[in-house]
């Protein structure tokens, strides 16, 4: 394991309030020191980070790696390389693979395959019910022992609230976190766009906001009954954020995230039926988008995620209503986060650096806190997951620029700022541009 000296970089570590020019020293896969060189330290490798931001590696709360079962959409190798190019050193992956992650052996195989690649740390979510069918609970304790950090139902709503209540009671007993995307089992099912004037004009079936808010009311009542800790995935609406704000104020142990695409795009970005903008949850109105941006600012939204969902051409190059939802996101997470930071700084007439530190917290220390992981920080003694990026470098989002096997994103053709130069995972240089 090399001793690495990263010099002259602008170090931003939101967890520790560090934001300035500092050297960083890594040894034995850990952060050895910040600032002055430790006594007797000899560098095997020196990286000059002049003009670059040095931050903790990014923590992504939702990245579908498509293995096992969907290798025609993406492979572990391609998506881990995409993570490295995006500076994402910790990945949480949902259980909706094929077969579903409902057996310890499947989880162990996925973790083993990921570890062999020696790139990002992969933390699976186990399925809440067998086969995600919403009927029989999985063996959560065995899944936890095999490496699951929480339990999710991915994109499948649980129709039987008795089952969800039992799952939450079990999770509370053993201290597990339940990860849920709030959506009603009936209202909006089969919808492809946000309900509203635009969907009506385009003749697209709608998903109303109440599909999300009804599910939230149910989840909060079950939380009060069970005491379970819940993380809400990919909130999309202003009304939902108001409910979450009140739930937090009332002391419920709830956290939430939002997809990075949703802090910039609205339903108007569907344009003339652009299937790249077919997402789940769907892009909503400008009012909803603005509420999401404010929710990030006031802390109602705890974290940003890439919502990385690679989709192949056969499932994307179809009429809007028939196309599979999802977009590649690992390599866009940094740029979309920086864009929000720039917009926030401009609107608030505040310093750009303060906005950048606040934004990076949402994809480093805050995301790690939500997941219950000791990651996303450059604290001395922490695992040396580090990313060096040029916040001013621009790149054009095009298929050839993406390492992910999924080439579809609503940002195709956009020119974005923020380019990763080096990604270090557990003290070894896993990627250099």
Secondary structure, 3 states (H helix, E strand, C coil): CCCEEEEEEEEEEHHHCEEEEEEEEEECCEEEEECCCCCCCCCCEEEECCCCEEEECEEECCEECCCCCCCCCCCHHHHHHHHHHHCEEEEEECCCCCCCCCCHHHHHHHHHHHHHHCCCEEEECEECEHHHCCCCECCHHHHHHHCCCCEECCCCCCCCHHHHHHHHHHHHHHCCEEEECCCCCCCCCCCCEECCHHHHHHCCCEECCHHHHHHHHHHHHHHHHHCCEEEECCCCCHHHHHHHHHHHHCCCCEEEEEEHHHHCCCHHHHCCCCHHHCCCCCCCCHHHHHHHHHHHHHCCCCEEECCEECCCHHHHCCCCCCCCCCECCCCCHHHHHHHHHHHHHHHHCCCHHHHHHHHHHCCCHHHHHHHCCCCCCCCCCCECCEEEEEEEEEEECCHHHCCCCCCCCCCCCCEEEEEEEEEEECCEEEEEC
